[in-house]
Amino acid sequence: MIETSLERFQTDVIDASMQTPVLLDFWAPWCGPCKTLGPMLEKLEAQYGGRFKLVKVDTDAQPELAQHFRIRSVPTVFAIVGGQPVDQFQGALPEGQLREFIDRLLPDPTEADIEQAIQALESGERERAVELLRKVLASAPDHVTAKLLYAQTLLDDDPAAALAQIESLPDDARRDPQVVQLANEARRRIEASRVPPPPALLERISSNEGDLQARLELARHFIAQKDWEPAFAQLLEIVRRDRSFGDDVGRKTMIEAFDKASAQPQLVSEWRRKLSSVLF
């Protein structure tokens, strides 16, 4: 919080608002409601961690500024963004309404993360982009732009995960020609990289459903292909039939596979629930 003057107004308010929203609080030492509102604004400025700047104007000490803004009563608070007043209120609002007023001024942090992710992709920083997009999707799991960007980052390394992101989009988004093209490319890559399971393993399981070693080897084959559902199915069957097999290797391998399949959180959550139901 700072107190400004006519001489410093350009720097303290106009220039500052080009970078960060400014709350311009017109107050007076004799004003009772000001003594309630002022400390509350100062507390919120600290809590918001620099996402807005509080500038106060003592109307008794700065009558020219008060006249310029046509102040009729105090407290009066203006929101200044990009050098221009965009909103205002009079009187001492409750804290909840103050937060609502402030939140309307602030850029959505999700959109800032999306923009940074795009910049990271353009500069070849794929891991940074993935980190940002996962952050967005953790807080906004249905964010269409984040899902599409995430699918694009996954396409080379895990086309099945990319396709899962695309298929979780709303119907109208999936019908977009570019999205359809992306989905088709993901399916093409999945088919191109798919290696059929060894016939010998399938034969062993077919002739003896209790051959847990064959199930484990088959699960490992699917894991190598990033074909998660059949891998999880085989591992869950091992856990269901004999928890002690291979020192609990079915459960341990399944947990490891969950980490590897983290790009498909909905799928992992579904199979975690199935594992829990078998264990408990």
C-alpha positions in Angstrom: 0.0 0.0 0.0 1.2 3.5 -0.8 -0.2 7.0 -0.4 0.0 8.9 -3.7 0.0 12.6 -4.6 -0.8 14.6 -7.7 2.9 14.7 -8.5 3.4 10.9 -8.2 0.0 9.9 -9.6 1.3 9.0 -13.1 3.9 6.6 -11.7 2.0 5.2 -8.8 -1.3 4.6 -10.6 -1.3 5.1 -14.4 2.0 3.4 -15.1 1.6 0.8 -12.4 -1.8 -0.2 -13.8 -0.3 -1.1 -17.1 1.3 -4.1 -15.3 -1.1 -4.9 -12.4 -4.6 -3.8 -11.5 -4.7 -0.9 -9.1 -7.3 -0.2 -6.4 -7.4 3.6 -5.9 -8.9 4.2 -2.4 -10.1 7.8 -1.8 -10.4 8.3 2.0 -10.2 10.9 4.7 -8.9 10.9 8.3 -12.3 11.9 9.7 -14.2 9.2 7.8 -15.5 6.3 10.0 -16.2 3.8 7.2 -12.7 4.5 5.8 -11.2 3.1 9.1 -13.0 -0.2 8.4 -12.4 -0.4 4.7 -8.7 0.7 4.6 -7.3 -2.1 6.8 -9.4 -4.6 5.0 -8.0 -3.6 1.7 -4.5 -3.7 3.0 -5.0 -7.2 4.4 -6.4 -8.4 1.0 -3.4 -6.8 -0.8 -1.1 -8.9 1.3 -3.2 -12.1 0.9 -3.4 -11.7 -2.9 0.4 -11.6 -3.0 0.9 -8.7 -5.4 -1.8 -9.6 -7.9 -3.2 -6.1 -7.4 -1.7 -2.9 -6.0 -3.4 -0.7 -3.4 -2.9 3.1 -3.7 -4.6 5.5 -1.3 -5.5 9.1 -1.7 -6.1 11.3 1.3 -8.8 13.6 -0.1 -8.0 16.3 2.5 -4.3 16.4 1.5 -5.0 15.9 -2.3 -8.1 18.0 -3.2 -7.0 18.2 -6.8 -7.2 14.5 -7.3 -10.5 14.3 -5.4 -11.9 17.0 -7.7 -10.5 15.3 -10.8 -12.3 12.0 -9.9 -15.4 13.9 -8.8 -15.4 12.4 -5.3 -18.7 13.1 -3.6 -18.3 10.9 -0.6 -15.6 8.7 1.0 -14.6 6.0 0.9 -14.7 5.7 -2.9 -12.6 3.0 -4.6 -11.8 3.0 -8.3 -10.3 0.0 -10.1 -7.7 1.1 -12.6 -6.5 -1.3 -15.3 -4.4 -0.3 -18.3 -4.4 3.4 -17.2 -8.2 3.6 -17.2 -10.9 3.3 -14.5 -12.9 0.1 -15.2 -15.1 -0.2 -12.1 -15.8 1.5 -8.7 -17.8 1.3 -5.5 -18.6 3.6 -2.6 -18.8 2.8 1.1 -17.2 0.0 3.2 -18.2 -3.4 1.5 -18.0 -6.7 3.4 -14.9 -8.7 2.8 -16.7 -11.2 0.6 -18.0 -8.5 -1.7 -14.5 -7.0 -1.8 -13.0 -10.3 -2.9 -15.6 -10.6 -5.6 -14.8 -7.0 -6.8 -11.1 -7.7 -6.8 -11.4 -11.2 -8.5 -13.3 -9.6 -11.4 -10.2 -7.5 -12.2 -7.6 -10.2 -12.1 -6.5 -12.2 -15.1 -7.5 -15.9 -14.9 -4.3 -17.7 -13.7 -5.4 -20.7 -15.8 -5.3 -18.6 -19.0 -1.8 -17.3 -18.0 -0.6 -20.9 -17.7 -2.1 -21.8 -21.1 -0.3 -18.9 -22.7 3.0 -19.9 -21.0 2.5 -23.5 -22.2 2.0 -22.3 -25.8 5.2 -20.2 -25.5 7.0 -23.2 -24.1 5.9 -25.4 -27.0 6.9 -22.8 -29.5 10.4 -22.6 -28.0 10.8 -26.4 -27.8 10.4 -26.7 -24.0 8.0 -29.7 -24.1 8.5 -30.8 -20.5 7.7 -27.3 -19.3 4.6 -27.2 -21.4 3.4 -30.6 -20.1 4.0 -29.4 -16.5 1.9 -26.3 -17.1 -0.9 -28.1 -18.9 -1.1 -30.8 -16.2 -1.4 -28.0 -13.6 -4.3 -26.4 -15.6 -6.1 -29.8 -16.0 -5.6 -30.5 -12.3 -7.7 -27.4 -11.4 -9.9 -27.3 -14.5 -10.2 -30.9 -15.8 -12.7 -29.9 -18.6 -10.6 -27.1 -20.0 -10.9 -27.7 -23.8 -7.8 -25.8 -24.9 -5.6 -27.4 -22.3 -6.9 -30.9 -23.3 -6.1 -30.2 -27.0 -2.6 -28.8 -26.3 -1.9 -31.7 -23.9 -3.1 -34.2 -26.6 -0.6 -32.6 -29.1 2.3 -32.9 -26.6 1.4 -36.6 -26.0 1.0 -37.6 -29.6 4.6 -38.6 -30.3 5.3 -40.5 -27.1 1.8 -41.8 -26.1 -0.8 -41.6 -28.9 -3.3 -43.6 -26.8 -3.1 -41.0 -24.1 -3.5 -38.3 -26.7 -6.6 -40.0 -28.1 -8.0 -40.4 -24.6 -7.7 -36.6 -24.1 -9.4 -36.0 -27.4 -12.2 -38.4 -26.7 -13.0 -36.7 -23.4 -13.7 -33.4 -25.1 -17.3 -32.2 -25.6 -19.1 -33.4 -28.7 -18.9 -30.0 -30.5 -15.1 -29.8 -29.9 -14.6 -33.3 -31.2 -16.4 -32.5 -34.4 -13.9 -29.7 -35.2 -12.0 -30.7 -38.4 -8.6 -30.1 -36.9 -9.6 -32.2 -33.8 -10.9 -35.0 -36.1 -7.6 -34.9 -37.9 -5.6 -35.1 -34.7 -7.7 -38.0 -33.4 -7.2 -39.9 -36.7 -3.5 -39.4 -36.5 -3.5 -40.7 -33.0 -5.4 -43.8 -34.0 -3.0 -44.3 -37.0 0.0 -44.1 -34.7 -1.6 -46.5 -32.2 -2.2 -49.1 -34.9 1.3 -48.6 -36.4 3.0 -49.2 -33.0 0.8 -52.0 -31.8 2.6 -55.4 -31.5 0.3 -58.4 -31.1 0.8 -60.4 -27.9 2.9 -63.5 -28.2 0.6 -66.4 -29.3 2.4 -68.7 -26.8 1.3 -66.6 -23.9 -2.3 -66.5 -25.1 -2.3 -70.2 -25.5 -0.9 -70.8 -22.0 -3.6 -68.7 -20.5 -6.3 -70.3 -22.6 -5.3 -73.7 -21.6 -4.7 -72.8 -17.9 -6.4 -69.6 -16.6 -4.3 -70.0 -13.4 -1.0 -69.6 -15.2 -0.1 -66.4 -13.4 3.4 -66.2 -14.8 1.9 -66.1 -18.3 -0.5 -63.4 -17.2 2.4 -61.4 -15.8 4.4 -61.7 -19.0 1.4 -60.7 -21.0 0.7 -57.7 -18.8 4.4 -56.6 -19.2 3.9 -56.9 -23.0 0.9 -54.6 -22.9 2.7 -52.1 -20.6 5.6 -51.9 -23.1 3.0 -51.1 -25.7 1.3 -48.5 -23.4 -1.8 -50.6 -23.9 -3.0 -50.0 -20.3 -6.4 -51.5 -20.0 -5.5 -55.1 -21.0 -2.3 -54.7 -18.9 -4.4 -53.7 -15.9 -6.9 -56.5 -16.5 -4.2 -59.1 -16.4 -2.5 -57.7 -13.3 -5.8 -57.4 -11.5 -6.6 -61.0 -12.3 -3.2 -62.0 -10.7 -4.1 -60.1 -7.6 -7.5 -61.6 -7.5 -6.3 -65.2 -7.8 -3.2 -65.1 -5.6 -2.0 -61.9 -3.8 1.2 -63.7 -2.7 2.3 -64.7 -6.2 5.8 -63.4 -6.9 5.9 -61.5 -3.6 2.7 -59.5 -4.5 4.1 -58.7 -8.0 0.7 -58.2 -9.5 -0.2 -55.4 -7.2 3.3 -53.8 -7.3 3.5 -53.9 -11.1 0.0 -52.4 -11.3 1.0 -49.5 -9.1 4.1 -48.9 -11.2 1.9 -49.0 -14.3 -0.5 -46.4 -12.8 2.5 -44.0 -12.6 3.4 -44.7 -16.2 -0.2 -44.1 -17.4 -0.5 -40.8 -15.5 -1.3 -39.0 -18.8 -4.7 -40.8 -18.6 -5.9 -39.9 -15.1 -9.5 -41.0 -15.6 -8.4 -44.5 -16.7 -6.0 -44.7 -13.8 -8.7 -43.7 -11.3 -11.1 -46.3 -12.7 -8.5 -49.1 -12.3 -7.4 -47.9 -8.9 -10.9 -48.3 -7.7 -11.1 -51.8 -9.1 -7.8 -52.7 -7.4 -9.0 -51.3 -4.1 -12.3 -53.3 -4.4 -10.2 -56.5 -4.8 -7.8 -55.7 -2.0 -10.3 -54.5 0.5 
